[in-house]
Amino acid sequence: MDIDARMREVEREIISRRPEHSVDLALDRMTELVGLLGDPQRACPVIHITGTNGKTSTARMTDALLRARGLRTGRFTSPHLVSIRERIVVDGAPVSAERFVEAYDEIIPYVRLVDERHPVAMSFFEVLTGMAFAIFADTPVDVVVLEVGVGGRLDCTNVADGVVAIVTPISIDHTRLLGDTVEEIAAEKAGIIKPGATAVLAQQPLAAAEVLLRHSVEVGATVAREGVEFGVLSREQALGGQQLALRGLRGTYEDIFLPLFGLYQAGNAACALAAVEAFAGVSDDNVYSPAGLDADLVREAFAKVTSPGRLEVIRRSPTIVIDAAHNPAGMAATMAGMEESFSFSHIAGVFAASGDKDVPGMLAELEPLLDEIVVTRNSSDRSMDPDETAELAAEIFGEDRVRSAPRLDDAIEAAVALADEAVEEAGPGSGAVLITGSVITAGDARRLLGPAGGELPPEPPASQPSRHSFTAAELS
């Protein structure tokens, strides 16, 4: 069997397990698996990331800064946009199909042993987490950037103990699993902050901040707060992104070009910078010394950052932007980024979301920006039926601004036609399409509209070579 066929077979086997959204929050299965594997999660230091929105972008920025310092990195994020291999990244590149299959074959006997010992079999996400730990330990890498799946305290990634824990902004999401108040959700996410670690906290709602700070004090963690110990000093719009000045824990860094749009990405950058400074302090045995990171390396690392599916321009004539926002807080940040970074006179939206999300809340955030919305479904079996979505949208947009299409490609075609009409009336650059509502929707759109083959390209190499061996589209 050739490797592509075997890769498809392995992916089917993993997906056939309890799906990612069918979460049984517990650490017993994962603890047993990593024990059988020799505790690979302890092979190197970990920077652990939780929060409601911004985790993957922050992980990618943290990874870029670490690689710029000459470190070999492992990065585990979820969900994926196009290929399942995007979740497990070594030195900026998704693991090869050969390595993915090899890791699966190595751990599956142990996975089945755990399955036999527990009433609930290991899930899709647990198996991938085990594979990531095994790959990172075998490579080996110098540091792992580890994104939580859901919550934190009982998330299967929490068998690892982060020397740095980043908490991105917290809002209401996954209420069935984490609770329906910000305080309850923050308490679950605080679980990744371990004794003696550094907790890097993004700006939070007051109720969440109080919970995070209380937990940090209880476990003896050092706290670094955005807006207090570190933060964004200034930001200006720039061609293809934004120009930043950041205050870190160990220095001030000016003239940073970040090729991503939106205030929230500036905040993510500040958190990533503080986390790497804190990690450098731990690894250099020099916490919060006057000396910061090399400013030129910081600039080079941020200038190369990509975050596919996050306000990403994927086509032009008309401009098509895809974004993975999947809850009201994320959609509010997306809308602010669109309004700040672009000047289209007419925007047609394409929207498909999971039925278990706050769809009315997301639609309400979209309404002021969009001239029309075309609702549809994505490739997930959890996708809300377009007719049901259309009814909800009509209550918010009015029936005359809502269209429905049975498939995403049909919806994109309809939205492009609406944008083209605007271009004919107002001239080039006046019309655009925004595709959003889910990571799955963004990934499906990328497959339809992105480069041949659909897979994301490797990230630009670090400024310095490892010790061991698409940039964002610019506005025209």
ABEGO torsion letter per residue (X at the ends): XBAAAAAAAAAAAAAABBBAABBBBBAAAAAAAAAAAGGAAAABBBBBBBEABGAAAAAAAAAAAAAAAGBBBBBBBOBBAABAAAABBBGGBBBBAAAAAAAAAAAAAAAAAAAAABABBBBAAAAAAAAAAAAAAAOBBABBBBBBABEGAABAAAABBBABBBBBBBBBBGAAAAEABAAAAAAAAAAABBBGBBBBBBBBBAAAAAAAAAAAAAAGBBBBBBGAABEBABBBBBBGEBBBBBBBAAEBBBGBBBABBEAAAAAAAAAAAAAAAAAAAAAAGBBGBABBBBAAAAAAAAAABBBBGBGBBABBOBBBBBBABABAAAAAAAAAAAAAABABABBBBBBBBBAABBAAAAAAAAAAABABBBBBBBABAABBBAAAAAAAAAAAAEAAABBBBABAAAAAAAAAAAAAAAAAAAEBGABBBBBBGBAAAAAAAAAAABBBGGBBBBBBBBABBBABXXBBBBBX
